[in-house]
Structure formats: structure tokens, C-alpha cells
Amino acid sequence: MFTVNLLKFKILLMSLTLCFLFLPALEAAWAKECPQDRQTQKAPPTYLSKKNPLREEPRFIKKGKVLSHIKAKPIACKQCHGMSGEGNGAMAFNMNPKPRNFKCKATMSEIPDGQLFWIIKNGSKGTPMPSYKHLSDEKIWQLIHYIRSLPKSIS
């Protein structure tokens, strides 16, 4: 009986090891899709023309990062978009469509500030992206500065 349990344990251990070895590669493959194909609803013209009123300063980027990683509610952005913004957060694995990869320059350069503002404020219909209506406009603009800083941080 001890031998059977030991064998089962070894098989389980090998299976878990394989999962841990290959899971990051699988996650990386789907998270780093660039550019991402999206059919995101367009913001109304009054939003599309909005520009970030905050200067691009390190303090605003840092405040946006704190919101993204810790303070944003109902859920911190990192849970879906990941710590580095690649769309590979802990909750992203089963999402369809996958969360936006903010590090993708090809995608992010095409999205106006007003579109990002509108999506953060209202959520994105047909996706798991929730509304953050309770965030002040200033906090949303800080988040946008942080999001915009991510493609620049690629090594």
C-alpha cells in the first residue's frame, strides 16, 4: 500500500512539475499577442476627443501604478492585466477576450486617451472589463499615464 501511494505521489509531483514548467510559456504566448485583434466599442465623440489634462510626470505615473497594482476597486487592474501590463494577470487565464496587453506599442499607439478614459469609466461591453465609475477623473487620468508608460518600459 505504501508503494502504491508513493507511486501516486511521484506521478502527481511529476504532473505538477510539468504544469509549472509549461504554464508560463503558454501564458506568455497568449498574453503577448501583439497587436491584439479587438472589436471594442468606440467611445462617443465627446470622449474620443479628450486629451489627458495631467502633465506626464513621474508622480502621476507612480499614482497610476499604485491604483493599478493595489487600490483600484472592484478589483486591482493587475489581477487581469498583470504586474507588467501584458494581459497575463492571475485572473486572465480563462478570460475571453484576453485582457488588453498594454505593452504592445502597435495596439496602444492606436488608442486615443479619450477611448481609454471611457473604457475605464464605463467598462467594456462583451468583455470582463468592469466599470470604474467611482474613480475620480483625476485618478483615471493617472491610470492612463501609467498605462501609456508601459510600452516605453520594454527592454
N, C-alpha and C positions, 0 to 999 in steps of 0.2 A: 504494500500500500504506500509506503514511504517513497519507493522508487517511482510509482505512477505519479504521485503528487509532485515529486521533484522534476519528472519529465514534463508535466503540465506547466510547472513554474518556468522551466527553461524555454519552452515554446512561447509562453506568454511574454517572457522577458525579451526573446528574440523579436517577436512581433512588435512590441513597443519600441524596441531599438530601431527597427526598420522604419516605423512610423515617424519617429523623431528625426531620423536621418533624411527621409524623403519629403516630409511635410514642408519644411522651409523652402525647398526647391519648387514644390507645387504652388505654395503661396506666392512665392516670388514671381512665378510665371504668370499667374492671373492678376496679381496686384500691379505689376509694372507695365501692363498693356499701355502702349503709348503710340499714337493718340488713341483715346478711348472713343468708341462709337456710342453716341448718346442721341436720344430723341427728347432731350429735356425741353419742357415747355418754356417758351420765351416769356420774359418779363414784359409787363406793359411798357409802352414807350416812355412814360414818366419815370420809370425806374431805369430803363436801359441807358438813358442819358446821364444818370447820376455818376459823379466822379467822387472819389474818396476825398472828403474835406480835410482829413488829418494829414499833416506832413508825414512823409516816410521817414520816421525817426526810430532809432533803436528802442526807445521807451514804449512806443506804440506796438512795435513788433513783439516786444517782450510781453506786454499785457495781453496781446492776442494769443501768444503761445501759452500763457497761463490759463486763459479761457479754454483753449483747445485741449490742453492736457489735463486740466483739473476742474475748473469752475463752471463750465458750460452745463446747463441743465435743460432738458431732462436727462441728458447723457453727455459726457465729455466727448468731444469730436474724435479724440484719439481712439476711442473704442471701435470706431468704424474705419476712420481714415488712417489710423496707425500713428505711432510716435513721430515718424518722419514724413507723414502725409502721403504715403504711397498707396493708400486704399487697402492696406493689409492689417487692419486692427483686429483685435480679438473677436469681435462680433461679425466681421466681414465675410468669413469663410462661406457661409451659406446664403449670403445676400445675392439677389438678382434684381436689378443690375448691381455689379460691384460698386463700392464707394469710389468716388472720384479720386484719381491719382493726381494730387496737387503738384507733384514734382515733374510732371510731364509738360515741358515747355510748349510743345506743339499744341496741346489742348488748352493750357491756361492762357496762352497769349491771345487766344481767340475769344475768351470770355470777358466781357466788359465788367467793370466794377459794379455797375448797377444790377447786372444779372446775378452776380454773386450775392449782393445785398438782398435782393428779392428772394433768392432761394433760401438763404439763411433765415430770413424773417418769416417766410411762409412755408418752408419745406418744399419738397419736390414731388409732385403728384406722380404716382406709379413707381416710386422708389421708397426705400426705407428711411429716406432723409426726413427727419421731423422738423417741425416749425420751432423757431426760437424767438417767437413774438415778444416774449417777456424781456429779452435783452434790449438795452437801450441802443439807439442808433450808433452812439459813440463806440460801444462795445463791439457791435457788428463791424464797424469800420476798422477797429483794431484787429479783429479776426481776419479781415480781408488783407490787411497789411502783413500779417503773419503768413497767411496762405500764399500771398504774392512773393514772399521771401523764400519759399521752399524750392522753386525751380533753380534759384540762384545758388542754393547751398549744395548742389550736386557736385561731387568731387570728380 
